[in-house]
Amino acid sequence: LLGPSTGGLAPSPGISVAVPFPFRRLRALSLHGSDFEGQRLLPDWFGNLNIESIDVPGCSLGSPFKLPAPPALPNLKHIHGECATFEDHADGIRDRPLESIHFYIEWFFGGWEQPTLLAALDRAFMGSVCSETLREFRLQGFGKSLITLPECLRGLLRLEILDISWLAITELPEWVGEMTLVELDLSCTRIETLVSLRSCLTLRSLVLHITPLCGPSWEEYPNNSNAWAKCLMVPPRLAAPTNDVLGYMPLEDVPADEIIRRTNELMGISLALPDLRIKFGPALGRDPAWHARCGKYWTDDAFVGEY
């Protein structure tokens, strides 16, 4: 696609730049993983592509790629960005009838923080065209860039799938129960209560992998002569009071009040939403789901997995 250009955006009014024949049927485009040096290298006809899906580049070597605003790329429905900055694309997202957005950073809490992320989300979703059409939103790995669920997500009227894994969120707001979510992934967050989700009647799948609410796993625990032990991921106040991270300890050493707390949370939401299936994470090659009427306690070996 690279070649002489004036920016790769929508052509000037009254000017139509034809897309070369080999690219007229192109429906998906990935710019990720290349030594992409920015908008200036895109051809003039880039904005006239009929692509429905784009994988935007991450760390650029030159000027960063920014998703052009409509009318460029008129049929775009899906955006994926690995190691990409959401802020660079907020304006290009806002006025598009998108169906899915996935931004992903493979890092731990605080590994790559974007202080302007909240403002960018507001700009993309508050009163936008996208807020009326988006069905799937995955924002993974941004650590302490967000510590609360952004209010702007409340306005995503048709959202069914939400993934906020690897965000340093500690609680869910009450309004999350008003959303029309079908699938929710809270993996690697610090959420300890699910009360606000009990009124989300559409919810069918909840992932709690590596959270203060997940099930046990087999771990080689150093304090147990390096023997394998059935362990439980616990909040920082139990694992490492001086740190801000989750940790694990043998199930038999977990305080009784913590087991009771977790049982009450899991039973509470499962009984409130009988069709909900809760996944604690991969369990030795399987992907079992727990619910209150399955006939097994949430610490049963059937749900023991791997962290």
Buried (B, 14 or more C-beta within 10 A) or exposed (E): BEEEBEBBBBBEEEEEBEBEEEBEEEEEBEBBEEEBBBBEBBBBBBBBBBBBBBBBBBEBEEEBBBBBBBEBBEEBBBBBBBBBBBBBBBBBBBBBBBBBBBBBBEBEBEEBBBEEBBBBBBBBBBEBBBBEBBBBBBBBBBBBBBEEBBBBBBBBEEBBBBBBBBBBBBBBBEEBBEBBBBBBBBBBBBBBBBBBBBBBEEBBBBBBBBBBBBBBBBBEBEEBEEEEBBBBBBBBEBBEEEEEEBBBBBBEBBEEEBBEBBEEBBEBBBEBBEEBBBBBBBBEEEEBBBBBEBEEEBBBEBBBBEB
